């Protein structure tokens, strides 16, 4: 079974639910009151939550779907046979979608080889084959594939976040705080951007809005702040600590060294921390963002990537390129501006949103 058919089958419930919503509701008599249940037993199962997340992926990847999948479909419709010109067009579509030059060439080469062996000449079949190759590549790359945050078995979990200016880093920290507070955790934010005018005030605003605690020492050494934060987290029994850091250009060695120092100080208090070092990348920066990541990876022990502003880019292939170049998993993906629009990355939902999206809804 091809990947697209698999995704259509997996998410077929979307079409069925839409039909059920449109159908007239049958009026039934109220059932007898059930026996009283415990709090845990009576807790409702939120069936809507998965559908809501799927809808966010579909809406958030709309631009990428138009910029990538629609172009593939148009190419297949406008060509009757597969030839070298067709492969050149495929290569251009992949590169312009930010899949990356080397990965694009590798995928085209593998798809062409298999198409030749299977005597595939139908452009639509070749496109499906190429898509299978793309996402098998994502799943099979080396390094960790886990999209869940690594949390401490005992004591506070420490999540260290870094990135260049303008990626939406501080807002993302706030969204993470909101997400884990909603899970019932005691959350501490650490304002590690100690020198930029307004940085502490900005994070303080978000902490108050989300309803979590914050530790800040304006104009202090960020490493010293990290030391105090670790002690506070231990002594006051916080479940999770998010450390915001100053945005920095990857070519500023002094600032990159500062990140390494912060990590060393954290480890002096909690040797196994930070439990995650996450790099925040703006989806719109494309291949330049990956070049940034390569430098950050030398300064800190990166464990994953958060992609912001995915809803604002037509270059949905950036996730494939990140996985190919960095061998790091995408942990979260930003699909909108609201506080709950930062979603844990789900490969199947991403593929559905990018490749199929609301195509099934329109046919329903």
N, C-alpha and C positions, 0 to 999 in steps of 0.2 A: 504494500500500500504506500502511495506517495505521501509526502509530508502534508501537503495541502488537504488531501482527502482525509488523512488522519485528524487534522485539526478541525475540519468541518464536522466529522463524526463526534469528536470529543466535545465540541461546543454546540452540538445540534440542539441542546435544550434551550438555547436562546430563542430559536425560532418557535419551538413548542410553547415556551412561556408567553411569547408575544401573541400566539394564536389564542391561548387561554385567557389572556387579558382582554382580547377583543370579543370573545364569546360572551353571550349573556349569562349572568350568574343565576344559578338555580337557587330558589329560596327554600331553605329547609328549616324544619322546626329545631329549636335549640335542644341540644343533647342534655341529658341529666347531668347535674353537677358531679364532677369526679371526686373521688376521695382525696382528702388533703395529702399533698406530697411534700417531701423535704424540699428545701431551697434549691439544692443541686439538681434534684429530679425535675422540678418544675421550671427550671431555667430554659427559656425558649431557644431552639436552634435557629440561628440567624441564616436562613437559606438565601436571603437577599444579598448578604455581604459578598459572596463570591461573584454573583451577577454584577453587583455594583463595581467591583474591581475590574471585571472583564470590560464593562462599559467604559471605565476610565482608560484602559489600554486602547480600546477602539477609538475613543475621542482624542486621546493624547497623541496617538500615532497617525492621525489623519493626514498631516502634511507629509510625513515620511511615506505613507501609503501612496499618496499621489505622486510623490517624487521618485518612487522606486517601483512598486508593484504595478501601478498603472502604466508606467513606461515599458515595463516588460511585456504587459499584455498588448499594448499598442504595437510593439515591435513584432510580436508573434502574429498579430492579425494582418500586418502590412507586408509580411514575407511568407511566401508559399513553401520555400525550402531553406534548409540550413546550409550556409556556405561561409567562406572566410569573412565576407562582408558582415554577415550576421554575427559572427563571433566578435568582430571588431566593435560592433554596436553594443553587444552585451558587456564587453570590457569597459566601454565608455560609461554605461549606465552604472555599473558597479563602482567605478572609481568616483563618479560624481555623487554617489550615495555614501561616500566616505568609507567604503569597505577597505580601501587601501590598495596601493598598486601591486605590491608583492602578493597579497592574498587574492586579489582579483585575478591576476595571471595564473596563480596556482589553481584556483577554482575553475577557470575557463579551460585550462589544460586537462584537468581531471574529467570535467564534463564532456569535453570533446573526445577524449580517449574512450570513455564508456559509451558515448553515443555512437562512435564508430564501431565498437565491438557489438553493440546491440542493433546496429543498423537503424538508428533513430534519425529520421529526416524531418519529422513534424516539429516546427518551432515551439509549439505549446508543450510537447513532451520534453523537448530539450530544456525549456525554462523550468519545468517541474524538477527535472534531474539536477539542474544547477542549484535550485533552491534547497533540495535535499543535501547536496554537497556543502552548501554554505553553513547549514546549521548542524550537520554532523561535525563539521570542522569546529564550531563553537563548543559543542559538547565534549569533543575528544581532545581538546588542547591540554597540554600539561598544566600542572599547578592545581590549586584548589578549585573545586567547582561549587562548593557550598555557598548558598546565598544567605544563610542565617548568620546573625551576629554570634561570635563566640563569647559566651558569658562565663564569669567566674563561678566555680562550684561553691566557693565560700567567700564572703566579703564582697566589696564593691567591684563591679565590672567597669573597666576604664576604656572609654572609646575616644581615640585621638583623631581629630579631623584637621586636614590641611588642604591647601590649594592656592591658586593665584587669585589676585583681586578680581572681583566682578563675576565670580562663578555662582553667587547666591549661597555662599558658605554659611553665614550667620543665620539666614532664614532656614537653611537646611538643618542646622543644629537645633533650632526651635521646633521644627517639624518632627525631628527625632525625639526630642524631649516630650512633645505632645503624644507621640505614638506609644512611648514606653510608660508614660504616666497613665495612659488609658489601659495599659496592661496591669496596672496596680503596683508599679514600682515607685520607690522613693528616688527622685531624680535630682542630681546636682549639675548645674551648668557652671563652667569655669571660663571666665572672660580672659583668655590668653592673649588677646590683641590689646596689650596694655598701653600702647603709646599713640595709636591713631585717634585723632579727635573724634569723639562721638561713638567710638566702637563699644565702650563699656555701657554707655547709655542705651545703645541699640539693643544689645543683648539683655540688658536689664528690663527694657520694655517687653521683650519677648518672654522673658522668665515670668514677669508679672501676668502677662496675658495668658500664658499656658498654665500658670499656677505651680511653678517649681522654684526651688531655691537656686541662688546664684552666689558665686564667690568671685570677687574682683579686687584687685589692688592697682588702681590707675597709676601709670608711670613706673611701675615696679618691674623688676627682672621677671620675665615670663617663667623661667625655670624655678625661681623662688616661689612664684604663685603656684606652680604645679606641686611643689613639695607641700605647701600648706593645704592644697586641695586634697592630696592623698591622705594626709593626717585627719583632716576634717571628715572625709568620706569614711575612714575607718572608725573614728571615734563616735560619729553620729549615725553609723549604720545605714549609709546610703546603699541602694541596690545597684545604681548605675550612674556613672559620671561621664559627661560629654565635655571634652576640652576643645573649645574654639581657639584657633590660632590666627595670627595676623596673616592676611593675604600677602604673598610674596612672589616676586618674579624668580623663575628658576635659575636665572643667571647671576643672582646675587648670592655669592658664596657665604658671606657673613650671616645672612638671614637663614640660609639653608643649614648652616652650622648651629644656629640657634635652635632649630627644630631637633637636631640630634642631641643637643644638651638637655632639652626638655624631656626627651625620652629617657636619657640616662638618669635624671633626677627622679622621675616617676618610678624607675626600677629600683632605686635605692630604698624606697618605702614599700613598694609592692613589687617584688622581683618578677612576677609573671605578667605584670602589666607593661604597657597597655595591651588589653586583650584583642583590640582591633585598632589598626591604623588605616584610616580611610581617606582616600584622595577624592576631592570633589572636583568634577570636570563639567564644564558647560558644553552641552551637546553641539552648540553652534561653533565651537572653536575647531572642530574637525581634527585633522591630523596634527595640527599644532598642539592640541591638548594632549595627544599621545607623546609628543616630544617632551612636553612639560612633565608628564608622568614618569618618563624614563629618568629624569634628573631627580625628582622627588623620591623615586625608588632607591636611589643611591644614598639619600640622606636619612630616610626613615624606613623601617621594616613594613612596607605597605602590605596589607592583607586583603584589600578590596577597593572598589571604585563606587562612587555615587555619581550618577549622571543626572544633572539638573537641566531644566528647560527643554526636555525632550519633546514637549508639545509645540515648541516654537521652531523646530528644525525640519527640513525635508530630507535630512541625511541620516536616515535610520540605521544605516550600515555601520555607524561608528562603534556600536557595541561589539560587532564582529571583529573590527580592527583592534579594539582594545584587548579583547581576549587573545587575538593572534599575536600581538606585539608584546603584551605584558604578562600573559599567562596568569592574570588575576580575574577573579569573579566580579561581576557587577552585583553589588549588594542591594542597592536601592535605585529607583528610577523616578525622576520628577515628571509628573504628567499633568501638572496644572499649578495654579498659584495658591489654592486654598490650603489650609493647614493639614488636611488629611489627604492631599494629593501626592504625597511621597509614598510610593508603594514598594514593598519588598519585591525584588526582581523575580519574575516567574517566566522562564523561557517559553513555555507553551503559550501563555497569555500574550507575551510579546510577539511571538510568531503569528498568532491568530490576529492580533491587532494590526500587524504590519502587512501580512500576506492576504488575509481574508477579510478582516474587519467587518464592516456593516454590509458587505456584499450579500450575505445570507439574509440579513434583515430586509434589504430592498426586494429580494425575491419572494419573501414570505407573503 
